């Protein structure tokens, strides 16, 4: 760490301690209000939130876009250049990361200023217009804007020189060209300036803010539009998806890409800049950049629709059945999908060391209870049997846990480790003055303690030793993946046509 950064970090820490101390003297005896998902996001307190409030809240909220470079879900796991860097920064702060998706890139900075997030991270170019309403961090990278155009079909299999004849290579060749971009994007502004500078009339066609740059690139590749503009780093990644696009024509000099924070988030900005400066040349930053913008093989793998959860609303090939059965259970279908992903990664042939089989990894005895042979069951039958088992767990825990969101955690833990161990943990919670109807920090804590003799030999325990880390991690991973599925998959109505699946028997 450089001497300058040491002084900056000292100033940040001192400021946080001073403000916290002042808060304690101003409100003696008052408890800190815990931030929750039910809090309104559009209020003055969140619009004023800085690093101190983020630390108190225990959560960094970032807003980004669902794209192959920013944030996406691949084989059930969240990934993306922006997401992975944000995760590192949240870890540096010692807080959790919550990712929120913008459905309109034209208003992402407005959403930031309205308090919907602490940081906006979506391959944002630093411009003077944007800098007037937000502060940008130190640049994360530099990239130039390029024209995305389609390679003429008749020339694609011929030599490079033949291709070049029909492709635009100079701004002067853009006369009369119709280019589709979002109005609030830096691409729109650049095209306006380019038209003024060159005297060439460019037809700039605006598209709605809910269009991602990658969608427009796809439209070029599919012949729906002729041209769009993209940052070169994003364009090169998408060229691995579409071999009929050309992205060699630069329309700008290299421009700086950074994260944005509100103007009043001065301490956050200071800490963020120190963190970037200390790590930007380190191995972690380099690895994340390389795997998303340099490793073309990985980019090609991400193209797979069966592995990547995309904007088309699909998680797996079993979505229809999952939607039908989750409705019977009363769950969001994306939560059920997250459980199945955790159990089998949607592999109907999956088999565990304990003999559990199929999509929902039921042991033969459990499947047989519902009249199904787990070894020969179809994927839909596996989902049916798993749903009926979940329904039985739901009925049991409904008698003991009133809050439905808390009850889901008890059901998930029971599905993983068996209800007996969770009942033991609940009894331990009651005996040791924890809340038996709360999971985090209460029943979950007691379940974690069941690997210790002093706890699993307690007189209220009937099922003995339990390696509690597994069900604890199981619940957290399913709920975390569910959060990411909710980010990238719309809340589709449940499937109305049930003819393709078996009826659920109570």
Steps between C-alpha positions, in 0.01 A plus 500: 500500500642842404540777764227699321257212517584441867406860581181473294401177673574657841277795412217269393516288816526807724196657332294184545591475869421868556157479339411179685609658829292811430200283420533323835519828695209653312269203554586346838344161556357483149543174312633497145224443251564181305478540122251260347353422160172658605661841542410748231787553259389846392550703814735764625701272726601270216567787262740634761661163579879495502758244609402534866140403428613212277710359785213535747265333257749219438425498130632672188227550240614518138292554188613354169371346180439138406764440232767249409771727639329684786286254694338171405421158641693205353419145609322644801792720609518881478788624285613802300781752495307764695352244740831339587675833561206618710524179703866572569421854608218387730740249656750781552230698682399197707138514384267291284437587137149549366467533123204673342426506129393806310232440239584827329860606442382851414408561866767303685662817635160636605440176689836542669419856605155394619663271755429167330869411521833617638698433183408481131723256314408427138794572268430872543706744294611813683353804324474865600119481490490202735768648724272795566249278684718220649859444605705237322763279657849454368474334158482122500602477136511688170320401182392669179165509328471289186248460222326162500413395146411182321746330267336464157378141463637447149845615601538326836674190364738694280825674590529796733557745216168402347325559831646847549339637181152495647584589858510854638847593609494882521249744654461665159342177376215531753306742279134393514573206729227421753652415839285375790608606852341605832458876526646523851806296405844647437471347151219739408703802607807375315304451177363854525849640545635282220231626263580862590877449474495322165204670337358156423127450549451201729149376567493434874202285593415496868404176672334470843717492811406139574705388199839366597797563273530123456142481376577757232813308401280192462260695279789601275615138476145382423448762229228693687706822501812599308714675761544570868786625718662319792801526725777294343541271802132402486499480120794260494334268751182496292698429185563155648121451496444634148758419237329723243564836667793736456619725784826643361385853418579739786276801549680654798830522680541280809252603770503435873262247657422537872246454778270782605395615848278783616652846542443483875675161541837663555641252752390205286667655196822559692514142626403359161776694326759385755388139453517520119842666510636229731359210297471604135839350408458196724434140396130498599409796279706358215345156526143633505565724200668222302231241558223733385664703224803301381411131540294441185449132584318589819294761317394238246399263779283770658301517181330168579132569570470183706769618740454876505184636655394759246256782437266260321370391840638147499694334778485138384323271256272396788362846572145413396473213746671702773250782454202266527620312808633806683154655469357203689764546767440876513860588416645737245607263219845661495552385860411144403737526204777615733444195721514265202815668374655451844401134506584384149601792276194396296662166415224233511766227523672652805574254779651572840731289718199440730291351219282807435399514136348729238429869468391541861740243645250295695609174660304194380303470826369855474405460133327169576289676763340688209474201269802585288814298428785753518723289274253489210306822564470757222616856578139608546432212739809597697371857527158369605643281777731775620211746507283266705782450750546879523124536555517259793787700651309821443194362680713390795691827543187710453395378844817635660620798290238762420701728269499352148838643399663355812316171452656454155843483667384229738352305207820530295719391791270203564512399134878493522573341836166355606237659725627321811823700526314826438248409773795435732645842413165664568478328839854613578401854405214493750719348772781752451282812474517546123194569284369160379314666210799689358765339283807724471685537828249282683396153382774504236755579772379209711514268200862603445576414863366146457845385391625563856452237774375750755214586265411171332496328842253752637190333645271670245690346206362175356690460176857548621796634307446717193751674277299821504718688254348307212131593552602853598694544177224323305235750610724800437604385154146426386368835621798683351449333162128574525587869544712488183229312309255772601742759364533347154169314452164681489222384728316298238143393571476137598446262212131460428531194276550205734439232239873443454560409863361255751242623752623555852340269753470622859 
